[in-house]
Structure formats: structure tokens, C-alpha cells
């Protein structure tokens, strides 16, 4: 692999890592909203939108971390 190709993967990994953490934090913020608390008290589970952000953020962060540490 060429050095410039490796640099592209590192930059993409960093973007995915930071973006994934941001999306997961956005889901965390949404879980504290009034509508989420009502939904959780009625159904016992977090709303789907919150879970999608948690899952999407985690997947993005893991892929980004993988791209950063791979040789």
C-alpha cells in the first residue's frame, strides 16, 4: 500500500471515529428528552431513534478505530 493511500485511510478513520462518538452522544442527549422519558416509562425501552443513534455511533466509531490502528 502506498503512503498516500495509508494517509487517506487514517483520515477516514479519524472522521468516522469522531463522527461515531458525536452520533452516540447525540443519542445520549436524546435519551434525556421528555418524550424519551415518557416512552421509557410506558414501554420500558428507549425509543427507536435513540437506539439507532447508539448503534450507528458505535459501529462508526469501531470502524474508525480499526482504520486508525491497522497497518
C-alpha positions as CSV (number, residue, x, y, z in Angstrom):
1,X,0.0,0.0,0.0
2,X,1.3,3.4,-0.8
3,X,1.9,6.1,1.8
4,X,-0.8,8.4,0.4
5,X,-3.3,5.6,0.4
6,X,-2.5,4.9,4.0
7,X,-3.0,8.5,4.9
8,X,-6.4,8.5,3.3
9,X,-7.4,5.5,5.5
10,X,-6.1,7.3,8.6
11,X,-8.0,10.5,7.8
12,X,-11.2,8.5,7.0
13,X,-10.7,6.5,10.3
14,X,-10.4,9.7,12.3
15,X,-13.5,11.2,10.7
16,X,-15.5,8.0,11.4
17,X,-14.3,7.8,14.9
18,X,-15.1,11.4,15.8
19,X,-18.4,11.2,13.9
20,X,-19.4,8.0,15.6
21,X,-18.7,9.4,19.1
22,X,-20.7,12.5,18.1
23,X,-23.7,10.5,16.9
24,X,-23.6,8.3,20.1
25,X,-23.5,11.5,22.2
26,X,-26.5,12.8,20.2
27,X,-28.4,9.7,21.1
28,X,-27.4,10.1,24.7
29,X,-28.8,13.6,24.7
30,X,-32.0,12.4,23.0
31,X,-32.5,9.8,25.7
32,X,-32.8,12.5,28.3
33,X,-35.6,14.3,26.4
34,X,-39.1,14.4,27.9
35,X,-40.6,12.3,25.1
36,X,-38.0,9.6,25.6
37,X,-38.7,9.5,29.3
38,X,-42.4,9.1,28.7
39,X,-41.8,6.4,26.1
40,X,-39.4,4.6,28.5
41,X,-41.9,4.8,31.4
42,X,-44.7,3.4,29.2
43,X,-42.9,0.7,27.3
44,X,-39.8,0.1,29.4
45,X,-37.5,0.6,26.4
46,X,-35.7,3.5,24.8
47,X,-37.2,5.0,21.6
48,X,-36.0,3.6,18.3
49,X,-34.4,6.8,17.2
50,X,-32.2,6.8,20.3
51,X,-31.2,3.1,19.8
52,X,-30.4,3.8,16.1
53,X,-28.0,6.6,17.1
54,X,-26.4,4.4,19.8
55,X,-25.9,1.5,17.3
56,X,-24.8,3.7,14.4
57,X,-22.4,5.7,16.6
58,X,-20.8,2.5,18.0
59,X,-20.4,0.9,14.6
60,X,-18.9,4.0,13.1
61,X,-16.5,4.5,16.0
62,X,-15.3,0.9,15.9
63,X,-14.8,1.0,12.1
64,X,-12.9,4.3,12.5
65,X,-10.8,2.9,15.3
66,X,-10.0,-0.1,13.1
67,X,-8.9,2.1,10.2
68,X,-6.7,4.2,12.5
69,X,-4.8,1.3,14.1
70,X,-4.5,-1.1,11.1
71,X,-1.1,-1.1,9.4
